[in-house]
Amino acid sequence: MGAGETDSELIPWLRDARERSLSLIADLDDDQLLGPRLAIVNPLRWEIGHVGWFQERWVLCHAAAQPPLREDGDALYDSSTVPHDTRWDLPLPSRTETLEYLAEIARRVCARIERGVLTDEDRYFVRLAVFHEDMHGEAFLCARQTLGYRSPWWAERSAPTGEAGPLPGDVAIPGGLFLLGAEAGERFVFDNEKWAHKVPVRPFRIARAAVTQGEFAAFVDDGGYRRRALWSDAGWAWREGLGAEMPPYWRREGGEWQRRDFDRWVPLEPHRPVIHVSWYEAEAWCRFAGRRLPSEVEWEVAAAGESDGQGGLAAARRRFPWGEEPPGIARANLDSTARGCLDVAALPAGDSAFGCRQMIGNVWEWTADDFQPFPGFVVDPYQDYSAPWFGDHKVLRGGCFATRGRLLRNTWRNFYQPHRRDVWAGFRTCAS
Ligand code: FE
């Protein structure tokens, strides 16, 4: 790919990422923009400033050796050095000042791109800043759900209708040696995806779809949260500590289950994936159903693998479940084009070679595995992206309805601690 061709997408990406970020905070008042001190959210006025700071830090200060706009930028916004619980106490600039800071950085970055002097290293950092902003965009949306703010796009986005229904059953996947991780030649990869390495996989059976709200309700109705035998020691300790009796945004109203969708209570949508469950809840559901979570490599085989026609795995891998083309609305529920998850049987055009649906988009999927470096791991310049989190996080795959399509591919690894329930996470299971 020629330099001109790659540069032409950078400015639209930067503008689009920024437009999305701003649309996620535009309607919030000053109190909401600071919000309560919680371990799982940032004060949004801090977070929006951090997004601009990160762009400046890598694209302008690091790659282009420019001095920072604000002398106190690092002291305010460096997530590696500013402890989370102190971010509410910082002398944060006002909303207006913060937005001007962001706009000035964006102007300088775009001017640099327009001069046509970017090196490959510069391009890497521009993309890093876009993807970083994309990920914070998803976090802004999570914060709005956590805090019960209204959906930012309630009026504009269509409700995810299309009653596509359930998609029961498993597919059989052959064993073999599978190439796990990203291959050199990829335009942008995070350090945790490097590099592809062969991993042996035994034949397995995996569900065509994620576990639904209806299937999860059966577990709750059966007393699943009180049956000690269904929980691991760590899971039970987590459940007891929290007094969890159901998923976090559920309630029973007049004998019917409801779910809080931002600031509104809606009836449970039985064929949409269960969402906002911790890894421990996923694990307990599996024990209840006689199932198990897929390993990380099994997930990637189901999404990217193909049969060799002789009962084994082909050497070829797909970039996306459906093939090589970038995601579009007929194949994957991404980019907040709908205001939530679709039924699990929707979007058959996005099936993987083995017939698994919605492996990209709709809901993040917990896997069984701890987040660990691949063999030969070398940390990237942004050192705190992956390395600090190896060992005590679990891997999630696939992206959710709010994830930006430009971020994703089958090899993309997300990671959260197993107790987290605020992320847009559900799960798919394997036959035991
Ligand atoms: Fe960040």
Boltz pocket constraint, residues with backbone or C-beta under 6 A from the ligand:
constraints:
  - pocket:
      binder: B
      contacts: [[A, 50], [A, 54], [A, 79], [A, 132], [A, 136]]
      max_distance: 6.0
